[in-house]
Amino acid sequence: MQLRRNRSSSYIPYKYRSARSKRRRVMILASAGTAVVLIAALTVLIVARSSERGAEGTLKQALSEWDAGDYEAAAAEYERYLRQAPTGDASPEARLQLANIYYLKLHRNERAVALYREFLGQSPAHASAAIARERLAEVLADMGRSYESIAEYESLNSQDPVERRRIRLRIADLYYNQNNLSQALTEYAKVSTADSFDEYTEQACTRQASIYHLARGQYALAAPFYQRLASSSSDAKMRRRALYGLAECYSALYKFDEALSVFREVKDPEEQTYLQKKLAEIEQRKREAAHAPTIRKRGE
């Protein structure tokens, strides 16, 4: 009788050994894949940290060059930093500072415009956003791009009434420089209608008087602005110029007595020779007008 082979309890049939071996290979491959991912992640982290350290060094160098007054070198370092860390924690401030260098120091306005816009797009709620937008408006105005400049000024929304008037004055000046006098007058009126008289009121009234008097020959409209300047300005030269302008408007309106009276308000000793000449001219015109009473008055 043939004896059966005694099988050990540890004996595993081949098909089961094959399955277990396959599971081991899968586990080994999975472990190897995990290791590769971990190594890749660590590599990225190391590179990122190395890049951060490099970017920090670049930023410190940019600040050092700025402090030394080497604005070309400072700009180059800021540009390098922004390439290394375009969205880094310090990138908004670096971008704004670089824009300021290009605009205020190196006068590379196109690059400044691009950087101011990048800054505003990246950080619209930044504490310096209003300053950046006003700088953008200024550089656009310097480049002759007045309508773009006005649009940026209009986007400023200060809650301070005095600050709003200052910005409105800038807008008015841009329209004035375009020779768009009607719109300029509209904007200046928003500044000069304030009850108080300050530097912005003075500038607006000066422009309004000039437009009505010299550009349009509307003397009756110019006179009130000259009167306000003569009575409210703290600048003696401004008061004297306003009196001269007012007297000339009265003269043009054939109000010769008023013109003579205004000229006589000027007491500056150094102006007396000029004043005597002007008084004589007005007296002559007054006599001539007396013999031609039907002459149509101008500027009314």
Secondary structure, DSSP 8 states (H G I E B T S, - for coil): --------TT---HHHHHHHHHHHHHHHHHHHHHHHHHHHHHHHHHHHHHHHHHHHHHHHHHHHHHHHT-HHHHHHHHHHHHHH-TTSTTHHHHHHHHHHIIIIIS--HHHHHHHHHHHHHH-TT-TTHHHHHHHHHHHHHHTT-HHHHHHHHHH---S-HHHHHHHHHHHHHHHHHTT-HHHHHHHHHHHHT-SS--HHHHHHHHHHHHIIIIIS--HHHHHHHHHHHHHH-S-HHHHHHHHHHHHHHHHHTT-HHHHHHHHTT---GGGHHHHHHHHHHHHHHHHHHHT-TT---S--
